[in-house]
Amino acid sequence: MKLEGKSLKSDFLRFIIPSIIAQWVFSLYTMVDGIFVARGVSEVALTAVNISMPFTTGLFSVSILFAVGNSTIVAIFLGQGEKQKANEVFTQNVVLLCILSVLITILVMIFLDPFARFLGATDHILPYARTYIGTIAPFSVVYILSYSFETLIKTDGYPKLATIYVTSGAVLNCILDYILVMVLHKGVWGAAFATGISQAAVILLYLWHFLGSKGTIRFSKFHLMPSEIGRQIRNGMSSGITEFSSGIIIFFFNQAILKYIGEYALVSYTIISYVNTIVVMSMAGIAQGTQPLISYYYGKNESEKYKKLLKYGMVAAAAGSVVAVLICYVGAESIVGLFLKESEASLSIYSVRVLRIFILSFLLAGLNVVLGGYFTSVEKAGFATMISLTRSLIALVISLVFLTAVFGGEAIWWAPLIAESCCLVLSAGLYQWYRKK
């Protein structure tokens, strides 16, 4: 792996900063779509983009499941000096993702309307949701490969290059969104098409790196290795669930809001979900940025270094969480103002109030995500998966059911804080058990 070798802390910062920026950029793809759709079409169309988010986060989660699992194995092989094995595992992963992407596209296009209904599209929202999902689905292969290549370029030792490529795609997305939505008035189709084309353009940049002479990781001939596929799925499961957690949360919240509050609150939650995605993905950026380093030193059996990297990650997550809460609390009105017009005064006031409640969960989310990422890096896949499932599904659903039953629909906004608190108790317990063993 290409390391500068100045100090462990400098390598930590060199890897996590581009990783966090890349996560921001990936999160902004859908957020930019939402802003342009809200301004150029309507609030109903904005809700349709939010309804569709579990699908796009699902694509990213499939990508990151295989990318992190693959990256962990590749980094360990590089640490052990097994360069050819690293190349074969990398190439097998790319082929597998291409096949999986085609299957996803076919299934979604065949069952487009039922799928949109399942995600929560009402009669009012369905036409917009159908258009958005139906436009994104053919681009599944570039969505999945784009995220996977971004992770593996960092493992190759080029985190800054990954950030440059991702940022280039985001800038192109903004330009195309403006042209297609605001100038040509192509609505939600224009927003979705702009995002797909932007992801496709970035793929060409990634291929230029992996097919060039600079990198360590290269395409090579390989024989099918089912054991390595199973290994990377186990190692990447936690990160995949973490990535998909924002989509899972959006899905369950949409259902609960429609049942207990009303369709108008979906607009408020759409805004909240964008903020939540950016913050959670920032924490995932810390976890994924340290993952290649931890796995590399784990492969070299240098325990002092990978334990110190965990400490750096926890400190970064705690500091980042506090900063995120302060920015969101003080800037809540400005954030809401990006999406809602001045004429929507009552909805804006409500959105600001519930946003300030929801963001309290950020204080704990980062610690859970980084601990889960650490367990992935040292191949404790079971622990990592337990943490991810608890924070994104088990604890969240239990919190939603309990709070709405006891305190009513408005208590929904406190559910993430309760879920993250329960998960942190589990995470700390698992880590203490791991240290003793």
C-alpha positions in Angstrom: 0.0 0.0 0.0 1.2 3.5 -0.9 1.8 5.2 2.5 3.8 8.4 3.2 5.3 7.0 6.4 5.6 10.4 8.2 3.5 9.2 11.1 0.5 7.1 11.8 -1.6 10.2 12.6 -0.6 11.9 9.3 -1.6 8.7 7.4 -4.9 8.6 9.3 -5.7 12.2 8.3 -4.6 11.6 4.7 -7.0 8.8 4.4 -10.1 10.0 6.4 -10.3 13.6 5.0 -10.7 12.5 1.4 -13.0 9.7 2.5 -15.3 12.1 4.4 -15.4 14.5 1.5 -16.3 11.7 -0.8 -19.1 10.7 1.5 -20.4 14.3 1.5 -20.3 14.3 -2.3 -22.2 11.0 -2.7 -24.8 12.3 -0.2 -25.1 15.6 -2.1 -26.0 13.8 -5.3 -29.6 13.1 -4.1 -29.7 16.3 -2.0 -29.0 18.4 -5.1 -31.7 16.6 -6.9 -34.1 17.4 -4.1 -33.2 21.1 -4.1 -33.6 21.5 -7.8 -36.8 19.5 -7.8 -38.3 21.5 -4.9 -37.4 24.8 -6.6 -38.1 23.7 -10.2 -41.1 21.4 -9.8 -43.0 21.2 -6.5 -42.9 20.0 -2.9 -44.8 16.9 -4.0 -42.0 16.1 -6.4 -39.5 16.6 -3.6 -41.4 14.1 -1.5 -41.2 11.6 -4.4 -37.4 12.0 -4.5 -37.4 11.2 -0.8 -39.6 8.2 -1.3 -37.1 6.9 -3.8 -34.1 7.4 -1.6 -34.2 3.9 -0.1 -33.6 2.6 -3.6 -30.5 4.8 -4.3 -29.1 4.1 -0.9 -29.8 0.4 -1.5 -27.6 0.6 -4.7 -24.9 2.3 -2.7 -25.2 -0.2 0.1 -24.8 -3.2 -2.3 -21.7 -1.4 -3.6 -20.1 -0.7 -0.3 -21.0 -4.1 1.1 -18.8 -5.7 -1.6 -16.3 -2.8 -1.8 -15.5 -2.7 2.0 -15.4 -6.5 2.1 -13.2 -6.6 -0.9 -11.0 -3.7 0.2 -10.4 -5.4 3.6 -9.2 -8.6 1.9 -7.1 -6.7 -0.7 -5.5 -4.6 2.1 -4.7 -7.7 4.1 -3.2 -9.5 1.1 -1.1 -6.4 0.4 0.1 -6.3 4.0 1.1 -10.0 3.6 2.9 -9.3 0.3 0.4 -11.3 -1.8 -0.1 -8.8 -4.6 -1.3 -11.2 -7.3 -4.0 -12.6 -4.9 -5.1 -9.0 -4.2 -5.5 -8.3 -8.0 -7.5 -11.5 -8.5 -9.9 -10.7 -5.7 -10.3 -7.2 -7.0 -11.1 -8.3 -10.5 -13.6 -11.0 -9.4 -15.4 -8.3 -7.4 -15.9 -6.1 -10.4 -17.3 -8.9 -12.5 -19.6 -9.9 -9.7 -20.9 -6.4 -9.3 -21.6 -6.0 -13.0 -23.8 -9.2 -13.0 -25.6 -8.1 -9.8 -26.3 -4.7 -11.3 -28.0 -6.1 -14.4 -30.2 -8.3 -12.2 -31.3 -5.3 -10.1 -32.1 -3.2 -13.1 -34.3 -6.0 -14.7 -36.2 -6.6 -11.5 -36.9 -3.0 -10.7 -38.1 -2.2 -14.2 -40.4 -5.2 -14.3 -42.0 -4.4 -10.9 -41.7 -0.6 -11.1 -45.2 0.4 -9.9 -45.4 -2.2 -7.0 -41.9 -1.2 -6.0 -42.8 2.5 -5.8 -45.9 1.7 -3.8 -43.9 -0.5 -1.4 -41.6 2.5 -0.8 -44.6 4.5 0.3 -45.7 6.4 -2.9 -49.3 7.5 -2.6 -51.6 8.1 -5.6 -50.5 11.8 -5.4 -46.8 10.9 -5.4 -46.7 7.8 -7.6 -46.2 9.5 -11.0 -43.2 11.4 -9.8 -41.7 8.4 -7.9 -42.2 6.1 -10.9 -40.4 8.5 -13.2 -37.5 9.0 -10.8 -36.9 5.3 -10.0 -37.5 4.2 -13.6 -34.8 6.6 -14.8 -32.3 5.7 -12.1 -32.6 1.9 -12.4 -30.9 1.6 -15.8 -27.9 3.4 -14.3 -27.6 0.8 -11.5 -24.3 -0.6 -12.8 -22.6 2.8 -12.7 -24.0 3.6 -9.3 -22.6 0.4 -7.8 -19.3 0.4 -9.6 -18.6 4.1 -8.9 -18.8 3.7 -5.2 -16.8 0.4 -5.3 -14.0 2.0 -7.3 -13.9 5.0 -5.0 -13.3 2.7 -2.0 -10.6 0.6 -3.8 -8.7 3.6 -5.1 -8.2 4.6 -1.4 -7.0 1.1 -0.6 -4.6 1.4 -3.5 -3.1 4.4 -1.6 -4.6 7.3 -3.6 -7.3 8.8 -1.4 -6.9 12.4 -2.8 -7.4 11.1 -6.3 -10.6 9.4 -5.3 -11.9 12.7 -3.9 -11.0 14.6 -7.1 -12.9 12.1 -9.2 -16.0 12.1 -6.9 -16.0 15.9 -6.7 -15.8 16.1 -10.5 -18.9 14.0 -10.8 -20.8 16.1 -8.3 -20.0 19.3 -10.1 -21.2 17.8 -13.4 -24.4 16.7 -11.6 -25.1 20.2 -10.4 -24.6 21.6 -13.9 -26.8 19.0 -15.5 -29.5 19.4 -12.9 -29.6 23.1 -13.5 -29.8 22.7 -17.3 -32.3 19.8 -17.3 -34.6 20.9 -14.4 -34.4 24.7 -14.3 -33.7 25.6 -18.0 -35.3 22.7 -20.0 -38.0 21.9 -17.4 -37.5 18.2 -17.5 -38.7 17.7 -13.9 -37.8 14.6 -11.9 -36.7 12.8 -15.0 -34.1 15.5 -15.6 -32.8 15.3 -12.0 -32.5 11.5 -12.2 -30.9 11.5 -15.6 -28.4 14.1 -14.6 -27.3 12.0 -11.6 -27.0 8.8 -13.7 -24.9 10.5 -16.4 -22.6 12.1 -13.8 -22.0 8.7 -12.2 -21.2 7.2 -15.6 -18.7 9.9 -16.3 -16.8 9.2 -13.1 -16.6 5.5 -14.0 -14.3 6.5 -16.9 -12.0 8.3 -14.6 -11.7 5.3 -12.3 -11.0 3.0 -15.2 -8.3 5.3 -16.3 -6.6 4.8 -13.0 -6.9 1.1 -12.7 -5.9 0.5 -16.3 -3.0 2.9 -16.1 0.5 2.4 -14.7 0.3 4.3 -11.4 -1.6 2.0 -9.1 -0.7 -1.2 -7.3 -4.1 -2.9 -7.8 -4.8 -4.0 -11.3 -7.2 -6.1 -13.4 -6.0 -9.6 -13.9 -7.1 -13.1 -14.9 -8.8 -15.0 -12.1 -10.5 -18.2 -11.3 -13.8 -18.2 -9.4 -13.2 -18.1 -5.7 -16.5 -18.7 -3.8 -14.7 -18.7 -0.4 -13.4 -15.2 -1.0 -16.8 -14.0 -2.1 -18.3 -15.3 1.1 -15.4 -13.7 3.1 -15.9 -10.3 1.6 -19.7 -10.5 2.1 -19.1 -11.3 5.8 -16.6 -8.5 6.1 -18.6 -5.9 4.2 -22.0 -6.7 5.7 -21.7 -4.2 8.5 -20.7 -1.3 6.2 -23.4 -2.3 3.8 -26.0 -2.1 6.5 -24.6 1.2 7.8 -24.8 2.6 4.3 -28.4 1.3 3.9 -29.4 2.4 7.4 -30.3 5.9 6.1 -32.6 4.2 3.5 -34.1 1.9 6.1 -34.7 4.8 8.5 -36.3 6.8 5.7 -38.6 3.9 4.8 -39.8 3.3 8.4 -40.2 7.0 9.1 -42.2 7.5 5.9 -44.6 4.7 7.0 -44.9 6.0 10.5 -45.4 9.6 9.5 -48.2 8.7 7.0 -49.9 6.6 9.7 -49.6 8.9 12.7 -49.1 12.5 11.5 -50.0 13.1 7.9 -48.6 13.5 4.4 -47.6 17.1 5.0 -44.9 15.9 7.5 -43.2 13.9 4.8 -41.9 17.2 3.4 -40.3 18.0 6.8 -38.8 14.5 7.0 -37.5 14.8 3.5 -35.3 17.7 4.6 -34.3 15.9 7.8 -33.3 12.8 5.9 -30.9 14.8 3.7 -29.2 16.2 6.8 -29.2 12.8 8.5 -27.6 11.2 5.4 -24.8 13.7 5.2 -23.9 13.4 8.9 -24.1 9.6 9.1 -22.1 9.3 5.9 -19.5 11.6 7.3 -19.1 9.2 10.2 -19.0 6.3 7.7 -16.2 8.3 5.9 -14.2 8.2 9.1 -14.8 4.4 9.4 -14.1 3.7 5.8 -11.1 6.0 5.7 -9.4 4.1 8.5 -10.5 0.7 7.3 -7.7 0.1 4.7 -5.0 1.2 7.3 -6.4 -0.9 10.1 -6.7 -4.0 7.8 -3.2 -3.4 6.4 -1.6 -3.3 9.9 -3.9 -6.2 11.0 -2.4 -8.2 8.1 1.1 -7.2 9.3 0.1 -8.2 12.8 1.0 -4.8 14.2 -1.7 -4.5 16.9 -0.4 -1.4 18.5 -0.9 0.6 15.3 -4.4 -0.6 14.4 -5.6 -0.1 18.0 -4.2 3.5 17.9 -6.1 4.1 14.7 -9.3 3.1 16.4 -8.6 5.7 19.1 -8.1 8.4 16.4 -11.3 7.4 14.7 -13.4 7.6 17.9 -12.0 11.0 18.8 -12.7 12.3 15.2 -16.3 10.9 15.4 -17.0 12.5 18.7 -15.7 15.9 17.7 -17.5 15.7 14.3 -20.8 14.8 15.9 -20.7 17.8 18.3 -19.8 20.1 15.4 -22.6 18.7 13.3 -25.2 19.2 16.0 -24.2 22.8 16.7 -24.2 23.7 12.9 -27.6 22.1 12.4 -29.2 23.6 15.5 -28.0 27.1 14.8 -28.5 26.9 11.0 -31.9 24.9 11.1 -33.9 27.8 9.5 -31.3 28.2 6.7 -31.3 24.5 6.0 -35.1 24.4 5.8 -35.1 27.5 3.7 -33.1 25.7 1.0 -36.1 23.5 0.2 -39.2 25.5 1.2 -40.5 28.7 -0.2 -41.4 31.7 2.1 -45.1 31.1 1.4 -44.8 27.8 3.3 -44.3 29.6 6.7 -46.2 27.1 9.0 -44.5 24.1 7.4 -41.1 25.8 7.7 -41.6 26.5 11.5 -42.7 22.9 12.0 -39.7 21.5 10.0 -37.2 23.6 12.0 -38.7 22.4 15.3 -38.5 18.7 14.5 -35.1 19.0 12.9 -33.7 20.3 16.1 -35.1 17.3 17.9 -33.8 14.7 15.4 -30.2 15.9 15.3 -29.6 15.0 18.9 -29.1 11.4 17.7 -26.0 12.5 15.8 -24.1 12.8 19.1 -24.0 9.0 19.4 -24.3 7.8 15.8 -20.6 8.4 15.0 -19.3 6.3 17.8 -21.5 3.4 16.8 -20.5 3.6 13.1 -16.7 3.9 13.8 -16.8 0.9 16.2 -18.7 -1.1 13.6 -16.1 -0.2 11.0 -13.3 -1.3 13.3 -14.8 -4.7 13.8 -15.1 -5.0 10.0 -11.4 -4.1 9.5 -10.2 -6.8 11.9 -12.6 -9.4 10.4 -15.0 -9.6 13.4 -17.9 -9.5 10.9 -20.5 -10.8 13.4 -19.9 -8.0 15.9 -20.0 -5.4 13.1 -23.2 -6.7 11.7 -24.8 -6.8 15.2 -24.1 -3.1 15.7 -25.4 -2.1 12.2 -28.6 -4.1 12.5 -29.3 -2.8 16.0 -28.9 0.9 15.1 -30.6 0.8 11.7 -33.3 -1.7 12.2 -34.0 -3.5 15.6 -33.6 -0.6 18.0 -35.1 1.9 15.6 -38.3 -0.1 14.9 -38.7 -0.9 18.6 -38.3 2.8 19.5 -40.8 3.9 16.9 -43.4 1.4 18.0 -42.9 2.1 21.7 -42.9 5.9 21.4 -45.9 6.2 19.1 -47.9 3.8 21.3 -47.1 5.7 24.6 -46.6 9.3 23.5 -48.4 9.6 20.1 -47.2 10.4 16.6 -45.1 13.5 17.4 -42.8 11.3 19.6 -41.5 9.8 16.3 -38.8 12.5 16.1 -37.1 11.2 19.3 -36.8 7.6 18.1 -33.3 7.9 16.5 -31.9 9.2 19.8 -33.3 6.3 21.7 -32.1 3.8 19.1 -28.6 5.1 19.0 -28.4 5.1 22.8 -29.4 1.4 23.0 -26.9 0.6 20.2 -24.0 2.4 22.0 -24.6 0.2 25.1 -24.2 -2.8 22.8 -21.2 -1.4 21.0 -19.3 -0.7 24.2 -20.1 -4.1 25.6 -18.9 -5.9 22.5 -15.7 -3.9 22.4 -15.0 -4.6 26.1 -15.5 -8.3 25.5 -13.3 -8.2 22.4 -10.5 -6.5 24.4 -10.6 -9.1 27.1 -10.4 -12.0 24.6 
